[in-house]
Amino acid sequence: MGENVTRLRITEYVVSDLKAGGNYYFRVRAINTEGVGEPAVVEEIVELKDRETLPDYELDAEYRRTLVVRVRGSIRIFVPIKGRPVPEVTWMKDNAILGKGGREHIDTTESYTLLVIPDCTRYDAGKYMLSLENVAGKRDGFVNVRVLDSPGPPVNLIPREITKTSITMQWEIPIIDGGSKIINYVIEKREATRKAYTVITTTWQKCSFKFDNLDEGSEYYFRVSAENDLGVGEPAETPETIRASQAPTAPENLYVTDVSVDTASLAWTKPKHDGGSRITGYVIEAQKKDTETWTHVTTTTFTVSGLTEDATYEFHVMARNSAGGLSKPSLPSEEITCRDDVEEPKLEVDTIYNSTVVVKAGDVFKLAASVTGRPIPTLVWTKDGKELEDTAKLEIKLYDFSTTLVNKDSLRRCGGTFTLTASNPGGFAKHTFNVKILDRPGPPDGPLAVTDVTAEKCILSWLPPSHDGGAKILHYIIEKRETSRLAWTNVATDLQVNRFKVTKLLKGNEYIFRVMAVNMYGTGEPLESDPMVSTNPYVPADAPSTPEVTTITKNTMVVCWERPDHDGGSDIFNYVVERRDKTGLRWVKCNKRTVTDLRFKVSGLTPGHEYEFRIIAENNAGLGTPSPSSEFYKAVDTIFQPGPPGNQRVLDTTKSSITVAWNKPVYDGEDRLLPPDID
């Protein structure tokens, strides 16, 4: 970070305009009349990030009790919230998240959340759960809401007792009482041959009622409505008619599903009418061939046991209800002979399924097969090795000797290989159905790789779609957008390869790319890339070593340093040498030309001043981090001892004197020579 000089008369200061997530060093210096003192440096790197606090809320006293609202009014729950970072707010009711397409409106800011439900009904009553969550933790709460309205319908309206001339109905109180005590029930009945209900009573207070004087064999509908202080609520009505009769009708469609040496498995359809009471069981009778006697037999989950090997039987079944009535016997089953016949399963399909079934997107396709075998084979539909289940979209019907699979509103992914397997102890049989859906292609197979990124270009690559929509891929479309924008820009069309070089990117911008396949049926779904920044694949170099000064004069110094440990992935083409006067505040650039050596002679210094130096390496990514500052050096001439004089000799002697001569020293010690000392 560059130097930010601020003169203060206080010992505390707030530093603003910093980048979130950045790391910073800080230092402080004192200034008096004599100049600027040595800095105090914060040794640790300071990372700029928000303090984390647990989420919390404040519930008004009105919400700590049950919130009471009249029907057709508005439910408004205003809750102040707090927490750092700002917590994520979730409203729930009956384990369902609110605010996703419902009638409720949710407005949430950094300081509050507001839930509004206009024009409320009795069904809006209940417990509203509030959840606040951020990285520091989670806080939950709730508000109970009571809506004053007429009650909901009673529940579990069923007959308790049925006779030839009466039916006793029972029910349970409504789940929603409308916020007020139930005071009465309105009891009504309607004959199946009429359209209007007849009110029996409006002041009944029990949860059961006996309808007397009914016509034997007639069928009736009944309904019950609850009443509170706000009015009569919705009625609960019997979905089907109830007959005033004691015996149910006979079971239907009795047939034998499996046979062994001493057992026979049976199946049938329940009676059309239960005689006015719930069916509690069935009675099965068997008749051996060439006899006229029907005898009760033991049953185990619709399996008749204790039969005689090789004997031939037929069966009928009777239904019994809770009123004790026993129906007439069903029609007899087919004759069976008790022996262990095992027949391997066989599948029969229409010839149209021997080739691929081709369907347009949006249409319905149906697969069907007949099966034979003994015992009755088990049928299983699979696709791509996974067993299929019956759903609203994929309807699977399994019968004893046939099966169908119907796929509604076919999509591209609905195509593929369907396998039907029939198995029993005798073996198994399989048939494979191939289905092709003609549709737009699926997304190209990912990921959408972004490689060779620079400040102006990149290369995209992908794989063809796994689902081609049943037609040849004609070409690809490539689009891009900046992450700060919503609109996509076309980059390439009619591209017939799965690799493309994107150019003309703006340096430093963040982009997302997407590619779509096109066939004769249209343009498929897109495959998107991860965001990427158009920047060169290198970074500024590390800081050089701490510089040192080797030669000093009164106006020059020679500064030396060592290369950075890491060049940032790009060659260093320049070093910036900066100096700072001990009496000054600013760093001054020393070199105007490019410096590639690891030494530089700094000139133009003021004699007697002290200087410190730092070095910054520069590569294709720009200037790197400055090196640590050197110690201070003083700009003065350095004086050394002179060298010895040369060629000493005696020129003349007398009785009282000697004449001696010599040459000047080769090295004068960087200073003017004083008169010599002669010994």
C-alpha positions as CSV (number, residue, x, y, z in Angstrom):
1,M,0.0,0.0,0.0
2,G,1.3,3.5,-0.8
3,E,2.1,6.0,1.9
4,N,-0.8,7.9,3.3
5,V,0.4,11.0,5.3
6,T,-2.1,12.5,7.8
7,R,-1.1,15.0,10.4
8,L,-3.0,14.3,13.7
9,R,-3.1,15.8,17.2
10,I,-4.8,12.7,18.6
11,T,-3.6,9.2,19.3
12,E,-6.5,7.4,17.6
13,Y,-7.6,7.5,14.0
14,V,-10.1,5.7,11.8
15,V,-8.6,4.6,8.4
16,S,-11.3,4.6,5.7
17,D,-11.6,3.8,2.0
18,L,-9.9,0.4,2.4
19,K,-10.6,-2.6,0.2
20,A,-12.7,-5.4,1.8
21,G,-10.7,-8.5,2.2
22,G,-7.4,-6.7,1.8
23,N,-4.3,-7.2,3.9
24,Y,-2.5,-4.0,5.2
25,Y,0.5,-2.9,7.2
26,F,0.3,0.3,9.3
27,R,2.9,2.6,10.9
28,V,2.8,5.8,12.9
29,R,5.5,8.6,13.2
30,A,5.7,11.6,15.6
31,I,6.6,15.1,14.4
32,N,8.0,17.9,16.4
33,T,9.7,21.2,15.6
34,E,13.0,19.4,14.8
35,G,11.4,17.1,12.2
36,V,9.9,13.6,11.8
37,G,10.8,10.8,14.1
38,E,11.3,7.1,13.6
39,P,8.1,5.2,12.6
40,A,6.3,2.7,14.9
41,V,5.2,-0.2,12.7
42,V,2.3,-2.7,13.4
43,E,4.2,-6.0,13.0
44,E,1.1,-8.1,12.1
45,I,-0.7,-7.9,8.8
46,V,-4.2,-6.5,9.4
47,E,-6.9,-8.3,7.3
48,L,-9.9,-6.1,6.6
49,K,-13.1,-8.1,7.4
50,D,-16.4,-7.7,9.2
51,R,-16.8,-8.7,12.8
52,E,-19.1,-11.7,13.2
53,T,-22.0,-11.4,15.6
54,L,-24.8,-13.9,16.3
55,P,-28.2,-13.1,14.6
56,D,-30.9,-11.9,17.0
57,Y,-34.4,-10.5,16.8
58,E,-36.7,-8.4,19.0
59,L,-40.4,-9.5,19.2
60,D,-42.9,-6.9,20.2
61,A,-45.0,-7.8,23.2
62,E,-48.0,-8.3,20.9
63,Y,-46.2,-11.1,19.1
64,R,-45.0,-12.9,22.3
65,R,-48.7,-13.5,22.9
66,T,-51.0,-15.0,20.3
67,L,-51.6,-12.6,17.5
68,V,-55.4,-12.4,16.9
69,V,-56.7,-11.3,13.5
70,R,-60.3,-11.2,12.1
71,V,-61.0,-13.0,8.9
72,R,-60.6,-10.9,5.8
73,G,-58.1,-8.8,7.6
74,S,-54.3,-8.7,7.1
75,I,-51.7,-10.5,9.1
76,R,-48.6,-8.2,9.6
77,I,-45.6,-9.4,11.6
78,F,-42.8,-6.9,11.9
79,V,-39.6,-8.1,13.5
80,P,-36.4,-6.0,14.0
81,I,-33.3,-8.1,13.3
82,K,-29.6,-7.8,13.7
83,G,-26.4,-9.7,13.2
84,R,-23.1,-9.4,11.3
85,P,-22.9,-10.4,8.5
86,V,-26.6,-9.7,7.8
87,P,-28.4,-12.9,8.5
88,E,-30.4,-14.9,6.0
89,V,-34.1,-14.8,6.9
90,T,-36.5,-17.7,6.4
91,W,-40.2,-17.8,7.3
92,M,-42.0,-21.2,7.5
93,K,-45.4,-22.5,8.4
94,D,-46.4,-26.2,8.6
95,N,-42.9,-27.2,7.5
96,A,-43.3,-25.2,4.2
97,I,-41.1,-22.2,3.3
98,L,-43.1,-19.1,2.8
99,G,-42.6,-16.5,0.1
100,K,-42.3,-18.9,-2.9
101,G,-45.3,-18.1,-5.0
102,G,-47.9,-17.9,-2.2
103,R,-50.2,-15.1,-1.1
104,E,-47.8,-14.0,1.5
105,H,-45.4,-11.0,1.0
106,I,-42.0,-10.9,2.7
107,D,-39.9,-7.7,2.9
108,T,-36.5,-8.1,4.5
109,T,-33.7,-5.5,5.0
110,E,-30.6,-5.4,7.1
111,S,-32.6,-4.2,10.1
112,Y,-36.0,-5.8,9.9
113,T,-38.2,-8.5,8.3
114,L,-41.9,-8.0,7.6
115,L,-44.4,-10.8,6.8
116,V,-47.7,-9.7,5.4
117,I,-50.7,-12.0,4.5
118,P,-53.6,-10.0,3.1
119,D,-57.2,-11.1,3.1
120,C,-56.5,-13.9,5.6
121,T,-58.7,-16.9,6.1
122,R,-59.1,-19.5,8.8
123,Y,-56.4,-21.6,7.1
124,D,-53.8,-18.9,7.8
125,A,-54.0,-19.5,11.5
126,G,-51.1,-21.4,13.1
127,K,-47.5,-21.1,14.1
128,Y,-45.2,-19.0,11.9
129,M,-41.5,-20.0,12.4
130,L,-38.8,-17.4,11.9
131,S,-35.2,-18.5,11.3
132,L,-32.1,-16.2,11.2
133,E,-28.8,-17.6,10.1
134,N,-25.3,-16.3,9.3
135,V,-21.8,-17.6,9.6
136,A,-21.7,-16.8,13.3
137,G,-24.7,-19.0,14.1
138,K,-28.5,-19.4,14.0
139,R,-31.5,-18.1,15.9
140,D,-35.1,-19.4,15.7
141,G,-38.4,-18.0,16.9
142,F,-42.1,-18.2,16.3
143,V,-45.3,-16.2,16.3
144,N,-48.7,-17.8,17.0
145,V,-51.5,-16.4,14.9
146,R,-55.2,-16.9,15.6
147,V,-57.7,-16.0,12.9
148,L,-61.3,-15.3,14.0
149,D,-63.6,-17.1,11.5
150,S,-66.2,-19.7,11.2
151,P,-64.9,-23.2,11.8
152,G,-63.5,-25.6,9.2
153,P,-65.2,-28.9,8.3
154,P,-65.5,-31.7,10.8
155,V,-63.1,-34.6,10.1
156,N,-63.4,-38.4,9.8
157,L,-67.2,-38.4,9.0
158,I,-67.9,-42.2,8.9
159,P,-70.8,-44.6,9.7
160,R,-70.5,-46.2,13.1
161,E,-73.5,-48.5,13.0
162,I,-75.9,-49.5,10.2
163,T,-79.3,-51.3,10.4
164,K,-82.1,-51.8,7.9
165,T,-83.8,-48.5,9.0
166,S,-81.1,-46.4,10.6
167,I,-77.5,-45.2,10.1
168,T,-75.5,-43.8,13.0
169,M,-72.8,-41.3,11.8
170,Q,-69.8,-40.1,13.9
171,W,-67.1,-37.5,13.3
172,E,-64.4,-35.6,15.0
173,I,-64.2,-31.8,15.8
174,P,-62.7,-29.6,13.1
175,I,-59.0,-29.2,13.0
176,I,-59.6,-25.4,12.7
177,D,-62.1,-24.1,15.1
178,G,-62.0,-20.5,13.7
179,G,-60.6,-19.1,17.0
180,S,-63.8,-19.8,18.9
181,K,-65.4,-22.7,20.7
182,I,-67.7,-25.0,18.7
183,I,-71.2,-24.5,20.1
184,N,-73.4,-26.5,17.7
185,Y,-73.4,-28.9,14.7
186,V,-75.8,-28.6,11.8
187,I,-76.9,-32.1,10.7
188,E,-78.2,-32.8,7.1
189,K,-79.1,-35.8,4.9
190,R,-80.0,-36.3,1.3
191,E,-81.4,-39.3,-0.6
192,A,-79.3,-40.3,-3.5
193,T,-82.3,-39.7,-5.9
194,R,-82.7,-36.1,-4.7
195,K,-80.5,-33.0,-5.2
196,A,-81.4,-31.0,-2.1
197,Y,-80.3,-31.7,1.5
198,T,-82.8,-31.8,4.4
199,V,-81.8,-30.1,7.7
200,I,-82.3,-32.6,10.6
201,T,-81.1,-30.3,13.4
202,T,-79.1,-27.1,13.9
203,T,-78.5,-27.4,17.7
204,W,-76.7,-30.8,18.0
205,Q,-73.7,-30.7,20.3
206,K,-72.4,-34.3,20.2
207,C,-70.0,-35.9,17.7
208,S,-72.4,-38.6,16.6
209,F,-76.0,-38.7,15.3
210,K,-78.4,-41.5,14.6
211,F,-80.6,-41.1,11.4
212,D,-83.8,-43.1,12.1
213,N,-86.8,-44.1,9.9
214,L,-84.7,-44.7,6.8
215,D,-86.0,-46.8,3.9
216,E,-84.4,-50.2,3.8
217,G,-82.1,-50.6,0.8
218,S,-82.1,-46.8,0.0
219,E,-78.9,-44.9,-0.3
220,Y,-78.1,-41.6,1.4
221,Y,-75.6,-38.8,1.6
222,F,-74.9,-37.1,4.9
223,R,-73.1,-33.9,5.9
224,V,-72.2,-32.1,9.1
225,S,-71.2,-28.5,9.6
226,A,-69.7,-27.0,12.8
227,E,-70.9,-23.6,14.2
228,N,-69.1,-21.1,16.5
229,D,-69.8,-17.6,17.6
230,L,-68.8,-16.3,14.1
231,G,-71.1,-18.5,12.1
232,V,-71.5,-21.9,10.4
233,G,-68.4,-23.3,8.7
234,E,-67.8,-25.6,5.8
235,P,-69.6,-29.0,5.8
236,A,-68.0,-32.4,5.9
237,E,-69.8,-34.7,3.4
238,T,-69.8,-38.4,2.8
239,P,-68.0,-38.9,-0.5
240,E,-70.2,-41.9,-1.5
241,T,-73.7,-43.0,-0.7
242,I,-74.4,-45.2,2.3
243,R,-77.1,-47.9,2.0
244,A,-79.5,-48.7,4.8
245,S,-78.8,-52.4,4.6
246,Q,-77.1,-55.0,6.7
247,A,-75.5,-57.3,4.0
248,P,-72.9,-56.2,1.5
249,T,-73.1,-57.2,-2.2
250,A,-71.1,-60.2,-3.4
251,P,-67.4,-59.8,-4.4
252,E,-66.7,-59.9,-8.1
253,N,-64.1,-61.0,-10.6
254,L,-62.9,-64.0,-8.6
255,Y,-59.9,-65.8,-10.3
256,V,-57.1,-68.1,-9.4
257,T,-53.6,-66.5,-9.5
258,D,-51.4,-69.5,-8.5
259,V,-51.7,-73.2,-7.8
260,S,-49.4,-75.8,-6.1
261,V,-49.9,-79.4,-4.9
262,D,-52.0,-78.3,-1.9
263,T,-52.7,-74.6,-2.2
264,A,-54.4,-72.1,-4.5
265,S,-54.0,-68.3,-4.5
266,L,-57.1,-66.3,-5.2
267,A,-57.9,-62.7,-6.0
268,W,-61.1,-60.7,-6.4
269,T,-62.6,-57.3,-6.6
270,K,-64.2,-55.9,-3.4
271,P,-68.0,-55.6,-3.4
272,K,-69.6,-52.6,-5.0
273,H,-71.6,-51.9,-1.8
274,D,-70.5,-52.7,1.8
275,G,-74.0,-53.0,3.1
276,G,-73.7,-49.7,5.0
277,S,-70.8,-51.0,7.2
278,R,-67.1,-51.4,6.7
279,I,-66.0,-54.7,5.2
280,T,-64.2,-56.6,8.0
281,G,-63.4,-59.9,6.2
282,Y,-64.1,-62.5,3.6
283,V,-65.3,-66.1,3.7
284,I,-63.9,-68.5,1.0
285,E,-65.5,-71.8,0.1
286,A,-64.2,-74.6,-2.1
287,Q,-66.1,-77.3,-3.9
288,K,-64.3,-80.4,-5.1
289,K,-65.3,-81.6,-8.5
290,D,-68.1,-84.1,-8.8
291,T,-69.6,-83.0,-5.4
292,E,-72.4,-80.6,-4.5
293,T,-71.1,-79.5,-1.1
294,W,-69.4,-76.1,-0.4
295,T,-67.0,-76.2,2.6
296,H,-65.2,-73.5,4.5
297,V,-61.5,-73.6,3.9
298,T,-58.4,-72.1,5.7
299,T,-57.1,-68.9,4.1
300,T,-53.7,-67.2,4.5
301,T,-53.5,-63.9,2.7
302,F,-55.9,-65.1,0.1
303,T,-54.1,-68.4,-0.3
304,V,-56.3,-71.5,0.3
305,S,-54.3,-74.3,1.9
306,G,-55.0,-78.0,2.8
307,L,-56.1,-79.0,-0.7
308,T,-55.6,-82.5,-2.1
309,E,-52.9,-83.1,-4.7
310,D,-54.3,-83.8,-8.2
311,A,-57.8,-82.9,-7.0
312,T,-59.8,-80.4,-9.1
313,Y,-61.6,-77.4,-7.3
314,E,-63.6,-74.3,-7.9
315,F,-64.1,-71.5,-5.4
316,H,-66.4,-68.7,-4.4
317,V,-66.1,-65.9,-1.8
318,M,-68.5,-64.0,0.4
319,A,-67.9,-60.6,2.1
320,R,-68.7,-59.8,5.8
321,N,-69.2,-56.3,7.1
322,S,-69.0,-54.8,10.6
323,A,-72.8,-55.0,11.0
324,G,-72.5,-58.8,10.8
325,G,-74.0,-59.1,7.3
326,L,-72.7,-61.8,5.0
327,S,-73.0,-61.3,1.3
328,K,-74.2,-63.7,-1.3
329,P,-71.4,-65.9,-2.9
330,S,-69.5,-64.5,-5.8
331,L,-69.6,-66.3,-9.1
332,P,-67.5,-69.5,-9.0
333,S,-63.9,-69.3,-10.1
334,E,-62.4,-71.4,-12.9
335,E,-61.6,-75.0,-12.2
336,I,-58.1,-75.7,-11.1
337,T,-56.1,-79.0,-10.5
338,C,-53.7,-79.0,-7.5
339,R,-50.3,-79.8,-8.9
340,D,-46.9,-78.0,-9.2
341,D,-47.1,-76.8,-12.8
342,V,-44.2,-74.5,-13.6
343,E,-44.3,-72.6,-16.8
344,E,-41.4,-70.3,-17.9
345,P,-42.5,-66.7,-18.5
346,K,-43.0,-65.5,-22.1
347,L,-43.4,-62.0,-23.3
348,E,-45.4,-61.1,-26.4
349,V,-45.2,-57.6,-27.9
350,D,-46.6,-55.9,-31.0
351,T,-44.3,-55.9,-34.0
352,I,-44.1,-52.1,-33.9
353,Y,-41.9,-52.4,-30.8
354,N,-39.3,-54.4,-32.7
355,S,-37.9,-51.2,-34.1
356,T,-37.2,-47.8,-32.4
357,V,-40.3,-45.9,-31.2
358,V,-39.9,-42.4,-32.5
359,V,-41.9,-39.6,-30.8
360,K,-42.0,-35.8,-31.1
361,A,-41.3,-33.8,-28.0
362,G,-44.6,-33.1,-26.1
363,D,-46.4,-36.2,-27.4
364,V,-47.3,-39.3,-25.4
365,F,-45.7,-42.7,-26.0
366,K,-47.0,-46.1,-24.8
367,L,-45.2,-49.4,-24.4
368,A,-47.2,-52.6,-23.9
369,A,-46.7,-56.3,-23.5
370,S,-48.6,-59.5,-22.7
371,V,-47.1,-62.2,-20.4
372,T,-47.7,-65.9,-19.7
373,G,-46.2,-68.2,-17.2
374,R,-47.0,-70.2,-14.0
375,P,-46.9,-69.2,-11.3
376,I,-47.8,-65.7,-12.4
377,P,-44.5,-63.9,-13.3
378,T,-43.3,-60.8,-11.5
379,L,-43.0,-57.8,-13.9
380,V,-40.4,-55.1,-13.6
381,W,-39.8,-52.0,-15.8
382,T,-36.2,-50.6,-15.8
383,K,-34.4,-47.8,-17.7
384,D,-30.6,-47.6,-17.8
385,G,-30.4,-50.2,-15.1
386,K,-32.8,-48.3,-12.7
387,E,-36.2,-49.6,-11.7
388,L,-39.0,-47.3,-12.8
389,E,-41.9,-46.3,-10.5
390,D,-45.5,-45.3,-11.2
391,T,-45.8,-41.4,-11.2
392,A,-48.2,-38.8,-12.5
393,K,-46.0,-38.4,-15.6
394,L,-44.8,-42.0,-16.1
395,E,-47.8,-44.3,-15.6
396,I,-47.0,-48.0,-15.1
397,K,-49.8,-50.5,-14.9
398,L,-49.0,-54.1,-13.8
399,Y,-51.6,-56.8,-14.3
400,D,-51.3,-60.6,-13.9
401,F,-50.9,-61.2,-17.6
402,S,-50.2,-57.8,-19.2
403,T,-48.5,-54.5,-18.5
404,T,-48.4,-51.0,-20.0
405,L,-46.0,-48.0,-19.6
406,V,-47.4,-44.6,-20.7
407,N,-45.1,-41.5,-20.7
408,K,-47.0,-38.2,-20.9
409,D,-45.6,-34.9,-22.3
410,S,-42.4,-36.5,-23.6
411,L,-39.2,-34.6,-23.2
412,R,-35.7,-35.3,-24.6
413,R,-34.5,-37.1,-21.5
414,C,-37.6,-39.4,-21.6
415,G,-36.0,-41.3,-24.5
416,G,-33.7,-44.2,-24.1
417,T,-33.7,-48.0,-23.6
418,F,-36.6,-49.5,-21.5
419,T,-36.4,-53.1,-20.4
420,L,-39.3,-55.2,-19.3
421,T,-38.4,-58.3,-17.2
422,A,-40.8,-61.1,-16.3
423,S,-39.6,-63.7,-13.8
424,N,-40.9,-66.7,-11.8
425,P,-39.4,-69.9,-10.4
426,G,-39.3,-71.3,-14.0
427,G,-37.0,-68.6,-15.3
428,F,-37.3,-65.1,-16.8
429,A,-37.9,-63.3,-20.1
430,K,-36.8,-59.8,-21.2
431,H,-37.8,-57.4,-23.9
432,T,-36.0,-54.1,-24.8
433,F,-37.9,-51.1,-26.1
434,N,-35.9,-48.4,-27.8
435,V,-37.5,-44.9,-27.7
436,K,-36.2,-41.8,-29.4
437,I,-37.6,-38.3,-28.7
438,L,-37.2,-35.8,-31.5
439,D,-36.4,-32.6,-29.7
440,R,-33.8,-29.8,-29.3
441,P,-30.4,-31.1,-28.2
442,G,-29.3,-31.1,-24.6
443,P,-26.5,-28.9,-23.3
444,P,-23.0,-29.7,-24.5
445,D,-21.2,-32.0,-22.1
446,G,-19.1,-30.0,-19.6
447,P,-17.3,-28.5,-18.2
448,L,-17.0,-25.5,-20.5
449,A,-13.2,-25.2,-20.2
450,V,-11.6,-21.7,-20.4
451,T,-7.9,-22.0,-21.0
452,D,-4.9,-19.9,-22.3
453,V,-6.4,-16.8,-20.7
454,T,-4.7,-13.4,-21.3
455,A,-5.8,-9.8,-20.9
456,E,-7.5,-9.9,-24.4
457,K,-8.3,-13.5,-25.3
458,C,-9.0,-17.0,-24.2
459,I,-9.8,-20.4,-25.6
460,L,-13.1,-22.3,-25.0
461,S,-13.5,-26.0,-25.4
462,W,-16.4,-28.5,-24.7
463,L,-17.7,-31.9,-25.6
464,P,-20.8,-32.7,-27.8
465,P,-24.1,-33.2,-26.1
466,S,-24.9,-36.6,-24.6
467,H,-28.5,-36.1,-26.0
468,D,-28.6,-34.9,-29.6
469,G,-32.4,-34.7,-29.6
470,G,-32.6,-37.5,-32.2
471,A,-31.0,-35.4,-35.0
472,K,-27.5,-34.4,-36.1
473,I,-25.8,-31.5,-34.4
474,L,-25.6,-28.8,-37.1
475,H,-23.5,-26.1,-35.3
476,Y,-22.9,-24.4,-32.0
477,I,-23.6,-20.8,-30.8
478,I,-21.3,-19.1,-28.3
479,E,-22.3,-16.1,-26.2
480,K,-20.5,-14.0,-23.5
481,R,-21.5,-11.5,-20.9
482,E,-19.8,-9.5,-18.2
483,T,-20.8,-10.5,-14.7
484,S,-21.8,-6.9,-14.0
485,R,-24.4,-7.1,-16.8
486,L,-27.5,-9.2,-17.6
487,A,-27.5,-9.2,-21.4
488,W,-25.6,-11.9,-23.4
489,T,-23.6,-10.9,-26.5
490,N,-23.2,-13.2,-29.4
491,V,-19.6,-14.3,-30.0
492,A,-19.9,-16.9,-32.7
493,T,-22.6,-18.7,-34.7
494,D,-22.5,-21.6,-37.2
495,L,-19.5,-22.9,-35.4
496,Q,-19.0,-26.6,-36.4
497,V,-16.1,-27.4,-34.1
498,N,-16.0,-27.7,-30.3
499,R,-13.1,-25.3,-29.7
500,F,-13.1,-21.6,-30.2
501,K,-10.7,-18.7,-29.6
502,V,-12.5,-15.6,-28.1
503,T,-10.7,-12.3,-28.7
504,K,-11.3,-8.6,-28.1
505,L,-11.8,-9.0,-24.3
506,L,-11.3,-6.0,-22.0
507,K,-8.5,-6.3,-19.6
508,G,-9.5,-6.8,-16.0
509,N,-13.2,-7.5,-16.8
510,E,-14.9,-10.6,-15.5
511,Y,-16.8,-12.7,-18.1
512,I,-19.1,-15.8,-18.3
513,F,-19.4,-17.8,-21.5
514,R,-22.0,-20.2,-22.6
515,V,-22.3,-22.6,-25.6
516,M,-25.5,-24.1,-27.1
517,A,-25.9,-26.9,-29.7
518,V,-28.3,-26.5,-32.6
519,N,-30.1,-29.3,-34.5
520,M,-33.0,-29.3,-37.0
521,Y,-35.5,-28.9,-34.1
522,G,-33.9,-25.8,-32.6
523,T,-31.4,-24.5,-30.2
524,G,-30.7,-26.6,-27.1
525,E,-30.0,-25.7,-23.5
526,P,-26.8,-23.7,-22.7
527,L,-23.7,-24.9,-20.9
528,E,-22.1,-22.1,-18.9
529,S,-18.5,-21.6,-17.8
530,D,-17.3,-20.4,-14.4
531,P,-16.6,-16.7,-14.2
532,M,-13.1,-15.7,-15.4
533,V,-11.1,-12.5,-15.3
534,S,-9.4,-11.4,-18.5
535,T,-5.9,-10.8,-17.1
536,N,-2.5,-12.0,-18.0
537,P,-1.4,-15.2,-16.4
538,Y,1.3,-13.6,-14.4
539,V,1.5,-11.4,-11.3
540,P,3.8,-8.6,-10.1
541,A,7.2,-9.9,-9.0
542,D,8.1,-10.3,-5.3
543,A,10.1,-7.7,-3.5
544,P,13.9,-7.6,-4.1
545,S,16.3,-8.0,-1.2
546,T,17.1,-5.2,1.2
547,P,19.4,-2.9,-0.7
548,E,23.0,-2.0,0.4
549,V,25.3,0.9,-0.4
550,T,28.9,0.1,-1.4
551,T,30.5,3.3,-2.5
552,I,29.7,6.8,-1.0
553,T,30.8,10.3,-2.0
554,K,29.4,13.6,-1.0
555,N,26.8,13.6,-3.8
556,T,26.7,10.0,-5.1
557,M,26.1,6.5,-3.7
558,V,26.2,3.1,-5.4
559,V,23.2,0.9,-4.4
560,C,23.2,-2.9,-4.8
561,W,20.5,-5.6,-4.3
562,E,19.6,-9.2,-5.2
563,R,16.8,-10.5,-7.4
564,P,13.4,-11.4,-6.0
565,D,12.7,-15.0,-5.1
566,H,9.8,-15.1,-7.6
567,D,9.5,-13.1,-10.8
568,G,5.7,-13.5,-11.0
569,G,5.8,-15.7,-14.1
570,S,7.2,-12.9,-16.3
571,D,10.8,-11.7,-16.9
572,I,11.8,-8.6,-14.9
573,F,12.7,-5.9,-17.3
574,N,13.3,-3.0,-15.0
575,Y,14.2,-2.1,-11.4
576,V,12.9,1.2,-9.9
577,V,15.3,2.7,-7.4
578,E,13.8,5.1,-4.8
579,R,15.4,7.2,-2.1
580,R,14.1,9.1,0.9
581,D,15.8,11.9,2.7
582,K,15.8,11.3,6.5
583,T,14.5,14.9,6.9
584,G,11.8,14.4,4.2
585,L,8.5,12.4,3.9
586,R,8.3,11.3,0.3
587,W,10.1,8.6,-1.7
588,V,11.8,10.0,-4.8
589,K,12.5,7.9,-7.9
590,C,16.2,7.9,-8.7
591,N,16.4,6.3,-12.2
592,K,14.9,7.8,-15.3
593,R,16.3,5.1,-17.6
594,T,15.6,1.3,-17.5
595,V,17.8,-0.5,-15.0
596,T,18.4,-4.2,-15.5
597,D,21.6,-4.6,-13.5
598,L,21.6,-5.3,-9.8
599,R,23.4,-2.1,-9.0
600,F,22.8,1.6,-9.7
601,K,24.8,4.8,-9.0
602,V,22.5,7.4,-7.4
603,S,23.7,10.9,-8.1
604,G,22.5,14.4,-7.2
605,L,22.5,13.9,-3.5
606,T,22.9,16.7,-1.0
607,P,26.2,16.6,0.8
608,G,25.8,15.8,4.5
609,H,22.2,14.5,4.2
610,E,21.3,10.9,5.2
611,Y,19.4,8.7,2.8
612,E,17.6,5.3,2.8
613,F,16.8,3.3,-0.4
614,R,14.3,0.7,-1.6
615,I,14.0,-1.2,-4.9
616,I,10.8,-2.2,-6.8
617,A,10.9,-4.9,-9.5
618,E,8.8,-4.4,-12.7
619,N,7.5,-7.1,-15.1
620,N,4.7,-7.4,-17.6
621,A,2.1,-7.3,-14.7
622,G,3.5,-3.9,-13.5
623,L,5.4,-2.8,-10.4
624,G,5.7,-5.3,-7.6
625,T,6.0,-4.8,-3.8
626,P,8.8,-2.5,-2.7
627,S,11.8,-4.1,-1.0
628,P,12.4,-3.4,2.7
629,S,14.1,-0.1,3.2
630,S,17.9,0.1,3.6
631,E,19.6,1.7,6.6
632,F,20.4,5.4,6.4
633,Y,23.7,6.4,4.7
634,K,25.3,9.8,4.9
635,A,26.5,11.6,1.7
636,V,30.1,12.5,2.5
637,D,33.5,11.8,0.9
638,T,35.2,8.8,2.4
639,I,38.9,9.5,3.4
640,F,41.4,6.7,3.7
641,Q,45.2,6.6,4.5
642,P,47.4,7.5,1.6
643,G,49.8,5.0,0.1
644,P,53.6,5.0,0.8
645,P,55.8,7.5,-1.1
646,G,57.8,5.9,-3.9
647,N,61.5,6.0,-5.0
648,Q,63.1,7.3,-1.8
649,R,66.7,8.4,-2.3
650,V,69.5,10.6,-0.8
651,L,70.7,13.4,-3.1
652,D,73.4,15.0,-1.0
653,T,75.1,14.9,2.4
654,T,77.2,17.4,4.4
655,K,78.5,17.4,7.9
656,S,75.2,18.9,9.2
657,S,72.5,17.9,6.6
658,I,71.2,15.3,4.3
659,T,69.1,16.0,1.2
660,V,66.4,13.3,0.7
661,A,64.0,13.0,-2.3
662,W,60.9,10.8,-3.1
663,N,57.9,10.5,-5.4
664,K,54.2,11.2,-4.4
665,P,52.1,8.2,-3.2
666,V,50.2,6.4,-6.0
667,Y,47.0,6.7,-3.8
668,D,46.3,9.9,-1.9
669,G,43.5,8.5,0.3
670,E,40.8,10.5,-1.6
671,D,42.0,13.7,0.0
672,R,44.7,16.4,-0.3
673,L,48.1,15.4,1.0
674,L,49.5,17.2,4.1
675,P,53.2,17.8,4.6
676,P,54.9,14.5,5.1
677,D,56.4,13.2,8.3
678,I,60.1,12.5,8.0
679,D,61.9,10.2,10.4
